[in-house]
């Protein structure tokens, strides 16, 4: 089939490449001409495992191309996917101006039937608004249908998530449109859930909010574990083996971040408030998430007394492993706060260094070329992102590199007993107080 993706950001680019890999003829549209030129040259502006090679393969096979022309995209596609940004506004609600603009542009070029698909994460009832906008600006008599098809991509495993989805949600009120969408997803072997548009739009926000709730739940438990001497990892294993609960998203840490969870939880709260049905549970989820980083910083201050002029190594800047995304990263928030207190931060991340160098306070950070280089001469090590290489670090070499043997493990990557055996004082999340040094 001929498909068009309007918006070549993280979701749009991944979706376009994977649809092309499945055999569709795909055009990706973006209004940033420099980005389009970069993509046409075979480079992508983000790090996502497997994406760049897949993109190049399908460009070479002539199943995927890029353009800055919406008219070209509308002319090409039988199905038009809207995958533009939906950034948060100061009150937590969603800025839908990009979606509205694309809907108007599509309307101006429609000359025959198309299926218009909301792929961006949008508030419930957005599909109705998109349909109203297209109807208002399109030529009289031109037929179209609007469908909701939320994405469930995890940064770091987005290609696999799209090629091997655990479910596909299609929301629509037209049998004609639903039949076409079924054909789009024929190459993907996965259960297809067909709903009305409003239900499909709610599913995305409800899913992300529930996952954030699980993270905040285990983080709230971690505080109780620290107060009682219990180990949050054992508690998480104990409740996670219950098949009704599951172990995923029960890893205590610094809290959730990234481009999705904080934005989506704030949006869902705003949506529920606007509907007159306040979602107070999610407000508490937000509070727990914010308090988690505060508690971690309090532990660092308690151990170091004064942060000013202390050299601190920070491992991890991306909001999660296997991505270079630093948007709403808890690691970045942490670095910004300790830098503001006068600490001398030496940071390292396997993939996010370039993105971090673009931050407003980047001139106050020293960027190292490796984890060990960052730790050299450090008075404490802070682990902020759960990159696998940090868990596999040579503790003996690390102890020799550091000035003082203090580890603040915000992701519970290091075994406290192993750390203590090499002379470290260790503090994790929900794993008790800093361990006494043993030699």
Secondary structure by P-SEA (a helix, b strand, c coil): cbbbbccccaaaaaaaaaaaaaccbbbbbbccaaaaaaaaaccccccccaaaaaaaaaaaaccccccccaaaaaacccbbbbbccccccccccccaaaaaaaaaaaaaccccbbbbbcccccccaaaaaaaaaaaacccccccbbbbbbbbbcccccaaaaaacccccccccccaaaaaaaaaaacccbbbbbbbcaaaaaaaaaaaaaaaaaaaaaaaaaaaaaaaccccaaaaaaaaaacccccccccccccccccccaaaaaaaaaaaaaaacccaaaaaaaaaaaaaaaaaaaaaaaaaacccccbbbbbcccccccccccccccaaaaaaaaaaaaccbbbbbbcccaaaaaaccccccbbbbcccccccccccbbbbcccccccccccaaaaaaaccccccccccccccaaaaaaaccccccccccccccccc
